[in-house]
Amino acid sequence: MNLTKHLLKPLSYFGLAVTLVPCILVFLGEMNIENYKNTILVGTSIWMFTAPWWINKE
């Protein structure tokens, strides 16, 4: 389990970053809405499928 935690935790944080960074880029006018929607869909999917495996685990 420890190996799983060490692999999934960085991957889930990457998914969270892929979800948050496009918000800033759209706000600054550097990304259009269609790319934003696709990017946050991917980031959210990564986060939702990896985070439950290590959050609140001993």
DSSP file (Angstrom, degrees, kcal/mol; ACC not computed):
  #  RESIDUE AA STRUCTURE BP1 BP2  ACC     N-H-->O    O-->H-N    N-H-->O    O-->H-N    TCO  KAPPA ALPHA  PHI   PSI    X-CA   Y-CA   Z-CA
    1    1 A M     >        0   0    0      0, 0.0     4,-2.5     0, 0.0     5,-0.2   0.000 360.0 360.0 360.0 -33.6    0.0    0.0    0.0
    2    2 A N  H  >  +     0   0    0      1,-0.2     4,-2.0     2,-0.2     5,-0.1   0.896 360.0  49.7 -62.9 -38.8    2.9    2.4    0.7
    3    3 A L  H  > S+     0   0    0      2,-0.2     4,-1.5     1,-0.2    -1,-0.2   0.904 109.5  52.0 -64.7 -40.8    4.1    2.1   -2.9
    4    4 A T  H  > S+     0   0    0      1,-0.2     4,-2.9     2,-0.2     5,-0.3   0.910 109.0  50.4 -60.8 -41.8    0.5    2.8   -4.1
    5    5 A K  H  X S+     0   0    0     -4,-2.5     4,-2.0     1,-0.2    -1,-0.2   0.897 109.1  50.9 -64.1 -39.8    0.4    5.9   -2.0
    6    6 A H  H  < S+     0   0    0     -4,-2.0    -1,-0.2    -5,-0.2    -2,-0.2   0.754 117.0  40.1 -72.4 -23.0    3.7    7.2   -3.3
    7    7 A L  H  X S+     0   0    0     -4,-1.5     4,-1.1    -3,-0.2    -2,-0.2   0.858 119.6  41.7 -88.7 -41.2    2.6    6.7   -6.9
    8    8 A L  H  X S+     0   0    0     -4,-2.9     4,-2.7    -5,-0.2     5,-0.2   0.820 104.7  63.5 -80.2 -31.1   -1.0    7.9   -6.7
    9    9 A K  H  X S+     0   0    0     -4,-2.0     4,-2.1    -5,-0.3     5,-0.2   0.949 107.3  41.0 -62.6 -50.4   -0.5   10.9   -4.4
   10   10 A P  H  > S+     0   0    0      0, 0.0     4,-2.1     0, 0.0    -1,-0.2   0.887 115.4  53.1 -63.9 -35.8    1.7   12.9   -6.9
   11   11 A L  H  X S+     0   0    0     -4,-1.1     4,-2.1     2,-0.2    -2,-0.2   0.899 109.1  48.2 -65.6 -39.2   -0.5   11.8   -9.8
   12   12 A S  H  X S+     0   0    0     -4,-2.7     4,-2.1     2,-0.2    -1,-0.2   0.882 110.5  51.1 -69.7 -36.9   -3.6   13.1   -8.0
   13   13 A Y  H  X S+     0   0    0     -4,-2.1     4,-2.3    -5,-0.2    -1,-0.2   0.871 108.1  53.4 -66.1 -34.8   -1.9   16.4   -7.2
   14   14 A F  H  X S+     0   0    0     -4,-2.1     4,-2.5     2,-0.2    -2,-0.2   0.925 108.1  50.2 -62.1 -43.9   -1.0   16.7  -10.8
   15   15 A G  H  X S+     0   0    0     -4,-2.1     4,-1.1     1,-0.2    -2,-0.2   0.882 109.7  50.9 -61.2 -38.5   -4.7   16.1  -11.7
   16   16 A L  H  X S+     0   0    0     -4,-2.1     4,-1.9     2,-0.2    -1,-0.2   0.902 110.6  48.6 -65.7 -40.7   -5.6   18.9   -9.2
   17   17 A A  H  X S+     0   0    0     -4,-2.3     4,-2.7     1,-0.2    -2,-0.2   0.890 107.7  54.7 -65.7 -39.1   -3.1   21.2  -10.8
   18   18 A V  H  < S+     0   0    0     -4,-2.5    25,-0.3     1,-0.2    -1,-0.2   0.766 111.1  47.5 -65.4 -23.9   -4.4   20.4  -14.3
   19   19 A T  H  < S+     0   0    0     -4,-1.1     4,-0.4    24,-0.2    -2,-0.2   0.837 118.3  38.1 -81.9 -35.8   -7.9   21.4  -13.0
   20   20 A L  H >X S+     0   0    0     -4,-1.9     4,-1.1     2,-0.1     3,-0.7   0.867 105.2  61.7 -88.1 -38.6   -6.8   24.7  -11.3
   21   21 A V  H >X S+     0   0    0     -4,-2.7     4,-2.0     1,-0.2     3,-0.5   0.890  98.4  57.1 -61.4 -42.2   -4.2   26.2  -13.7
   22   22 A P  H 3> S+     0   0    0      0, 0.0     4,-2.6     0, 0.0    -1,-0.2   0.818  98.9  62.1 -59.8 -28.2   -6.6   26.5  -16.7
   23   23 A C  H <> S+     0   0    0     -3,-0.7     4,-1.9    -4,-0.4    -2,-0.2   0.924 106.9  43.9 -60.9 -42.8   -8.9   28.7  -14.5
   24   24 A I  H <X S+     0   0    0     -4,-1.1     4,-2.1    -3,-0.5    -1,-0.2   0.900 112.3  52.9 -67.9 -40.6   -6.1   31.2  -14.2
   25   25 A L  H  X>S+     0   0    0     -4,-2.0     5,-2.8     1,-0.2     6,-0.9   0.882 109.8  47.7 -65.0 -38.0   -5.3   31.0  -17.9
   26   26 A V  H ><5S+     0   0    0     -4,-2.6     3,-0.9     4,-0.2    -1,-0.2   0.912 110.3  52.9 -67.1 -41.2   -8.9   31.6  -18.9
   27   27 A F  H 3<5S+     0   0    0     -4,-1.9    -2,-0.2     1,-0.3    -1,-0.2   0.880 111.4  46.0 -60.7 -38.4   -9.0   34.6  -16.5
   28   28 A L  H 3<5S-     0   0    0     -4,-2.1    -1,-0.3    -5,-0.1    -2,-0.2   0.530 116.5-115.4 -82.5  -5.9   -5.9   36.0  -18.1
   29   29 A G  T <<5S+     0   0    0     -3,-0.9    -3,-0.2    -4,-0.5    -2,-0.1   0.679  83.8 118.1  82.0  18.2   -7.2   35.4  -21.6
   30   30 A E  S   <S+     0   0    0     -5,-2.8     2,-0.4    -6,-0.2    -4,-0.2   0.558  70.9  43.5 -93.1 -10.1   -4.5   32.9  -22.5
   31   31 A M  S    S-     0   0    0     -6,-0.9    -2,-0.2    -9,-0.1    -1,-0.1  -0.997  77.6-129.4-138.1 139.5   -6.9   29.9  -23.0
   32   32 A N     >  -     0   0    0     -2,-0.4     4,-2.0     1,-0.1     5,-0.1  -0.398  30.5-107.6 -84.2 167.9  -10.2   29.7  -24.8
   33   33 A I  H  > S+     0   0    0      1,-0.2     4,-2.6     2,-0.2     5,-0.2   0.857 114.4  54.8 -66.3 -38.4  -13.3   28.1  -23.2
   34   34 A E  H  > S+     0   0    0      2,-0.2     4,-1.9     1,-0.2    -1,-0.2   0.927 111.5  43.8 -64.8 -44.1  -13.3   25.0  -25.3
   35   35 A N  H  > S+     0   0    0      1,-0.2     4,-2.4     2,-0.2    -1,-0.2   0.880 112.6  55.0 -65.0 -37.0   -9.7   24.1  -24.4
   36   36 A Y  H  X S+     0   0    0     -4,-2.0     4,-2.6     2,-0.2     5,-0.3   0.931 107.3  48.8 -60.4 -47.7  -10.5   25.0  -20.8
   37   37 A K  H  X S+     0   0    0     -4,-2.6     4,-1.5     1,-0.2    -1,-0.2   0.910 113.7  45.8 -61.4 -44.0  -13.5   22.6  -20.6
   38   38 A N  H  X S+     0   0    0     -4,-1.9     4,-1.8     2,-0.2    -1,-0.2   0.896 113.3  49.9 -67.1 -39.8  -11.5   19.7  -22.1
   39   39 A T  H  X S+     0   0    0     -4,-2.4     4,-2.6     1,-0.2    -2,-0.2   0.919 111.2  46.7 -68.0 -44.5   -8.5   20.3  -19.8
   40   40 A I  H  X S+     0   0    0     -4,-2.6     4,-2.5     1,-0.2    -1,-0.2   0.807 108.5  57.5 -71.2 -25.5  -10.5   20.5  -16.6
   41   41 A L  H  X S+     0   0    0     -4,-1.5     4,-2.0    -5,-0.3    -1,-0.2   0.929 110.4  43.5 -64.6 -44.4  -12.4   17.4  -17.6
   42   42 A V  H  X S+     0   0    0     -4,-1.8     4,-2.4     2,-0.2    -2,-0.2   0.939 115.8  47.8 -65.5 -47.0   -9.1   15.5  -17.8
   43   43 A G  H  X S+     0   0    0     -4,-2.6     4,-2.4   -25,-0.3   -24,-0.2   0.897 112.2  48.7 -62.0 -41.8   -7.7   17.0  -14.6
   44   44 A T  H  X S+     0   0    0     -4,-2.5     4,-2.9     2,-0.2    -1,-0.2   0.890 110.4  51.6 -65.5 -39.9  -10.9   16.2  -12.7
   45   45 A S  H  X S+     0   0    0     -4,-2.0     4,-1.8    -5,-0.2    -2,-0.2   0.924 110.6  48.0 -63.4 -44.3  -11.0   12.7  -13.9
   46   46 A I  H  X S+     0   0    0     -4,-2.4     4,-1.1     1,-0.2     5,-0.3   0.944 114.8  46.1 -60.6 -47.4   -7.4   12.1  -12.9
   47   47 A W  H >X S+     0   0    0     -4,-2.4     4,-2.5     1,-0.2     3,-0.5   0.932 113.1  48.3 -61.7 -47.1   -8.1   13.6   -9.4
   48   48 A M  H 3< S+     0   0    0     -4,-2.9    -1,-0.2     1,-0.2    -2,-0.2   0.781 114.5  45.1 -69.3 -27.3  -11.3   11.7   -8.9
   49   49 A F  H 3< S+     0   0    0     -4,-1.8    -1,-0.2    -5,-0.2    -2,-0.2   0.603 123.1  33.0 -92.6 -10.9   -9.8    8.3   -9.8
   50   50 A T  H X< S+     0   0    0     -4,-1.1     3,-1.0    -3,-0.5     4,-0.4   0.755 105.5  64.3-111.6 -34.3   -6.6    8.6   -7.9
   51   51 A A  G >X S+     0   0    0     -4,-2.5     4,-2.2    -5,-0.3     3,-1.7   0.867  92.3  61.7 -64.0 -39.6   -7.3   10.6   -4.7
   52   52 A P  G 34 S+     0   0    0      0, 0.0    -1,-0.2     0, 0.0    -2,-0.1   0.748  95.4  64.5 -61.6 -19.7   -9.7    8.2   -3.0
   53   53 A W  G <4 S+     0   0    0     -3,-1.0    -2,-0.2     1,-0.1   -44,-0.1   0.701 118.2  20.2 -76.8 -18.7   -7.0    5.5   -2.8
   54   54 A W  T X4 S+     0   0    0     -3,-1.7     3,-1.2    -4,-0.4     2,-0.3   0.609  95.0 100.8-125.6 -16.7   -4.8    7.6   -0.5
   55   55 A I  T 3< S+     0   0    0     -4,-2.2     3,-0.1     1,-0.3   -46,-0.0  -0.553  99.2   3.0 -73.9 134.6   -7.0   10.2    1.2
   56   56 A N  T 3  S+     0   0    0     -2,-0.3     2,-0.4     1,-0.2    -1,-0.3   0.788  98.6 132.8  60.0  32.5   -8.0    9.2    4.8
   57   57 A K    <         0   0    0     -3,-1.2    -1,-0.2     1,-0.1    -4,-0.0  -0.882 360.0 360.0-108.5 145.6   -5.9    6.0    4.7
   58   58 A E              0   0    0     -2,-0.4    -1,-0.1    -3,-0.1    -4,-0.0   0.457 360.0 360.0 -85.0 360.0   -3.6    5.0    7.5
